[in-house]
Amino acid sequence: MNYLGQTRLWWVVLVIGIMLVLGGFAYWFWPEAGYAVASQIFGWLLVLAGIVQLCVAAGPDHAKGWGWWIAGGVIDMFIGFMLVRSVILSEIVLPYFLSIIFIFWGIESFFGAAARGRSRYWWLGIINGILLCIIGLLFLEAGWVSNMMMVSFLTSIAFIYWGFTIAIASYDMKPLDKK
């Protein structure tokens, strides 16, 4: 049994990861689409990701770390709804909300690596946690100096990285055949 657990809905998590990667690349190649549009799109992606996390945690074959799934889902949905609520609010607080999200995921990754114990690639969870915390701290710095170009670049990089991380984790959630 892995830390994330196994579920038949692993493909939904994979689709969310792919959508995040595509959204990150779209924002990278078309930054003129606007900071407000990006914050709205990513707000809705966070709401969708939060719903998926809550569904995975509430399913009959919920994951071993289902408490983290619930906490992450609630935080993602709260921040996502705050971003889509007001364009002006989302432009002001987007870097801070993203900072909270990525630092939370970094800490969650540390705990996941510790829960895996002596599995073969437990140290990848530590590296992932460090990278996510660094991204979160960079968002915090970008919001402090109100540098929109840095926030735009970090947003695209962060969501590409986040999407790949979720997509890779989804394959670990795929149930094993019992043949």
C-alpha positions as a Markdown table, in Angstrom:
| # | Residue | x | y | z |
|---|---|---|---|---|
| 1 | Met | 0.0 | 0.0 | 0.0 |
| 2 | Asn | 1.4 | 3.4 | -0.9 |
| 3 | Tyr | 0.9 | 6.7 | 0.9 |
| 4 | Leu | -1.6 | 8.0 | -1.6 |
| 5 | Gly | -3.6 | 4.8 | -1.6 |
| 6 | Gln | -5.2 | 3.2 | -4.6 |
| 7 | Thr | -8.4 | 4.2 | -6.3 |
| 8 | Arg | -10.3 | 3.4 | -9.5 |
| 9 | Leu | -10.5 | 7.2 | -10.1 |
| 10 | Trp | -6.8 | 7.5 | -10.6 |
| 11 | Trp | -7.4 | 8.7 | -14.2 |
| 12 | Val | -9.4 | 11.8 | -12.9 |
| 13 | Val | -6.3 | 12.8 | -11.0 |
| 14 | Leu | -4.2 | 12.3 | -14.2 |
| 15 | Val | -6.6 | 14.5 | -16.2 |
| 16 | Ile | -6.3 | 17.3 | -13.6 |
| 17 | Gly | -2.5 | 17.0 | -13.9 |
| 18 | Ile | -2.7 | 17.3 | -17.7 |
| 19 | Met | -5.0 | 20.3 | -17.5 |
| 20 | Leu | -2.7 | 22.0 | -15.1 |
| 21 | Val | 0.3 | 21.4 | -17.4 |
| 22 | Leu | -1.6 | 22.7 | -20.4 |
| 23 | Gly | -2.8 | 25.8 | -18.4 |
| 24 | Gly | 0.8 | 26.5 | -17.3 |
| 25 | Phe | 2.1 | 26.3 | -20.9 |
| 26 | Ala | -0.7 | 28.4 | -22.2 |
| 27 | Tyr | 0.1 | 31.1 | -19.6 |
| 28 | Trp | 3.8 | 30.8 | -20.5 |
| 29 | Phe | 3.3 | 31.3 | -24.2 |
| 30 | Trp | 0.5 | 33.9 | -24.0 |
| 31 | Pro | 1.2 | 36.1 | -21.0 |
| 32 | Glu | -0.6 | 39.0 | -22.7 |
| 33 | Ala | -3.9 | 37.1 | -21.9 |
| 34 | Gly | -3.7 | 38.9 | -18.7 |
| 35 | Tyr | -3.0 | 38.5 | -15.1 |
| 36 | Ala | -6.7 | 38.7 | -14.2 |
| 37 | Val | -7.6 | 36.0 | -16.7 |
| 38 | Ala | -4.9 | 33.7 | -15.4 |
| 39 | Ser | -5.9 | 34.1 | -11.8 |
| 40 | Gln | -9.5 | 33.3 | -12.7 |
| 41 | Ile | -8.5 | 30.2 | -14.7 |
| 42 | Phe | -6.3 | 29.0 | -12.0 |
| 43 | Gly | -9.0 | 29.7 | -9.4 |
| 44 | Trp | -11.4 | 27.4 | -11.2 |
| 45 | Leu | -8.6 | 24.8 | -11.6 |
| 46 | Leu | -8.1 | 24.9 | -7.9 |
| 47 | Val | -11.8 | 24.5 | -7.2 |
| 48 | Leu | -11.8 | 21.4 | -9.6 |
| 49 | Ala | -8.6 | 20.0 | -7.9 |
| 50 | Gly | -10.2 | 20.5 | -4.5 |
| 51 | Ile | -13.4 | 18.6 | -5.6 |
| 52 | Val | -11.3 | 15.7 | -6.9 |
| 53 | Gln | -9.3 | 15.6 | -3.7 |
| 54 | Leu | -12.5 | 15.5 | -1.6 |
| 55 | Cys | -14.0 | 12.8 | -3.9 |
| 56 | Val | -10.8 | 10.6 | -3.6 |
| 57 | Ala | -10.8 | 11.0 | 0.2 |
| 58 | Ala | -14.5 | 10.2 | 0.5 |
| 59 | Gly | -14.6 | 7.2 | -1.8 |
| 60 | Pro | -15.1 | 3.6 | -0.5 |
| 61 | Asp | -11.5 | 2.8 | -1.2 |
| 62 | His | -10.1 | 6.1 | 0.1 |
| 63 | Ala | -6.4 | 6.7 | 0.3 |
| 64 | Lys | -4.3 | 5.9 | 3.3 |
| 65 | Gly | -3.5 | 9.6 | 3.8 |
| 66 | Trp | -7.1 | 10.6 | 3.3 |
| 67 | Gly | -6.8 | 13.3 | 6.0 |
| 68 | Trp | -4.3 | 15.1 | 3.9 |
| 69 | Trp | -6.6 | 14.8 | 0.9 |
| 70 | Ile | -9.5 | 16.4 | 2.8 |
| 71 | Ala | -7.3 | 19.2 | 4.2 |
| 72 | Gly | -5.8 | 19.9 | 0.7 |
| 73 | Gly | -9.2 | 19.7 | -1.0 |
| 74 | Val | -10.7 | 22.2 | 1.5 |
| 75 | Ile | -7.8 | 24.6 | 1.2 |
| 76 | Asp | -7.7 | 24.3 | -2.6 |
| 77 | Met | -11.5 | 25.0 | -2.9 |
| 78 | Phe | -11.3 | 27.9 | -0.4 |
| 79 | Ile | -8.5 | 29.6 | -2.3 |
| 80 | Gly | -10.0 | 28.8 | -5.7 |
| 81 | Phe | -13.4 | 30.3 | -4.7 |
| 82 | Met | -11.6 | 33.4 | -3.3 |
| 83 | Leu | -9.7 | 33.8 | -6.6 |
| 84 | Val | -12.9 | 33.6 | -8.7 |
| 85 | Arg | -15.0 | 35.8 | -6.4 |
| 86 | Ser | -13.4 | 39.1 | -7.4 |
| 87 | Val | -10.9 | 39.9 | -10.2 |
| 88 | Ile | -9.5 | 42.8 | -8.2 |
| 89 | Leu | -9.1 | 40.7 | -5.1 |
| 90 | Ser | -7.5 | 37.8 | -7.1 |
| 91 | Glu | -5.0 | 40.2 | -8.7 |
| 92 | Ile | -3.9 | 41.5 | -5.3 |
| 93 | Val | -3.7 | 38.2 | -3.4 |
| 94 | Leu | -2.9 | 35.6 | -6.1 |
| 95 | Pro | 0.8 | 35.4 | -5.2 |
| 96 | Tyr | 0.0 | 35.0 | -1.5 |
| 97 | Phe | -2.6 | 32.3 | -2.1 |
| 98 | Leu | -0.3 | 30.4 | -4.4 |
| 99 | Ser | 2.4 | 30.7 | -1.8 |
| 100 | Ile | 0.2 | 29.1 | 0.9 |
| 101 | Ile | -0.8 | 26.3 | -1.5 |
| 102 | Phe | 2.8 | 25.4 | -2.5 |
| 103 | Ile | 4.1 | 25.6 | 1.0 |
| 104 | Phe | 1.3 | 23.3 | 2.2 |
| 105 | Trp | 2.0 | 20.8 | -0.6 |
| 106 | Gly | 5.7 | 20.9 | 0.3 |
| 107 | Ile | 5.0 | 20.1 | 3.9 |
| 108 | Glu | 2.6 | 17.4 | 2.8 |
| 109 | Ser | 5.3 | 15.9 | 0.5 |
| 110 | Phe | 7.7 | 15.8 | 3.5 |
| 111 | Phe | 5.2 | 13.9 | 5.5 |
| 112 | Gly | 4.5 | 11.6 | 2.6 |
| 113 | Ala | 8.2 | 10.8 | 2.3 |
| 114 | Ala | 8.4 | 10.1 | 6.0 |
| 115 | Ala | 5.3 | 7.8 | 5.7 |
| 116 | Arg | 6.9 | 5.8 | 2.9 |
| 117 | Gly | 9.7 | 5.0 | 5.2 |
| 118 | Arg | 12.2 | 2.7 | 3.6 |
| 119 | Ser | 10.6 | 2.4 | 0.2 |
| 120 | Arg | 12.9 | 2.6 | -2.7 |
| 121 | Tyr | 12.4 | 6.2 | -3.8 |
| 122 | Trp | 11.3 | 7.9 | -0.5 |
| 123 | Trp | 13.9 | 10.6 | -1.0 |
| 124 | Leu | 12.1 | 11.9 | -4.1 |
| 125 | Gly | 9.3 | 13.1 | -1.8 |
| 126 | Ile | 11.9 | 15.1 | 0.2 |
| 127 | Ile | 13.2 | 16.7 | -3.1 |
| 128 | Asn | 9.6 | 17.4 | -4.2 |
| 129 | Gly | 8.9 | 19.0 | -0.8 |
| 130 | Ile | 11.9 | 21.2 | -1.0 |
| 131 | Leu | 11.1 | 22.4 | -4.5 |
| 132 | Leu | 7.5 | 23.1 | -3.6 |
| 133 | Cys | 8.5 | 25.1 | -0.5 |
| 134 | Ile | 11.0 | 27.1 | -2.6 |
| 135 | Ile | 8.3 | 27.8 | -5.2 |
| 136 | Gly | 6.0 | 28.9 | -2.4 |
| 137 | Leu | 8.6 | 31.2 | -0.9 |
| 138 | Leu | 9.3 | 32.7 | -4.3 |
| 139 | Phe | 5.6 | 33.5 | -4.7 |
| 140 | Leu | 5.7 | 35.2 | -1.3 |
| 141 | Glu | 8.6 | 37.3 | -2.4 |
| 142 | Ala | 7.0 | 38.1 | -5.7 |
| 143 | Gly | 3.9 | 39.3 | -4.0 |
| 144 | Trp | 5.8 | 41.4 | -1.6 |
| 145 | Val | 7.6 | 43.3 | -4.4 |
| 146 | Ser | 4.5 | 43.4 | -6.6 |
| 147 | Asn | 6.5 | 42.2 | -9.6 |
| 148 | Met | 3.8 | 41.0 | -12.1 |
| 149 | Met | 6.3 | 39.6 | -14.6 |
| 150 | Met | 7.9 | 37.5 | -11.8 |
| 151 | Val | 4.5 | 36.3 | -10.7 |
| 152 | Ser | 3.5 | 35.4 | -14.3 |
| 153 | Phe | 6.7 | 33.5 | -14.9 |
| 154 | Leu | 6.4 | 31.7 | -11.5 |
| 155 | Thr | 2.8 | 30.9 | -12.1 |
| 156 | Ser | 3.4 | 29.2 | -15.4 |
| 157 | Ile | 6.4 | 27.3 | -14.0 |
| 158 | Ala | 4.6 | 26.3 | -10.8 |
| 159 | Phe | 1.5 | 25.0 | -12.5 |
| 160 | Ile | 3.6 | 23.0 | -15.1 |
| 161 | Tyr | 5.6 | 21.5 | -12.2 |
| 162 | Trp | 2.4 | 20.9 | -10.2 |
| 163 | Gly | 0.7 | 19.2 | -13.1 |
| 164 | Phe | 3.5 | 16.9 | -13.8 |
| 165 | Thr | 3.7 | 16.0 | -10.1 |
| 166 | Ile | 0.0 | 15.2 | -9.9 |
| 167 | Ala | 0.1 | 13.2 | -13.2 |
| 168 | Ile | 3.0 | 11.1 | -12.0 |
| 169 | Ala | 1.3 | 10.5 | -8.6 |
| 170 | Ser | -1.8 | 9.4 | -10.4 |
| 171 | Tyr | 0.0 | 6.3 | -11.8 |
| 172 | Asp | 1.0 | 5.4 | -8.2 |
| 173 | Met | -2.7 | 5.5 | -7.3 |
| 174 | Lys | -3.7 | 3.0 | -10.0 |
| 175 | Pro | -5.0 | -0.3 | -8.5 |
| 176 | Leu | -2.9 | -3.3 | -9.1 |
| 177 | Asp | -4.5 | -6.2 | -11.0 |
| 178 | Lys | -5.4 | -9.1 | -8.7 |
| 179 | Lys | -4.6 | -11.8 | -11.1 |
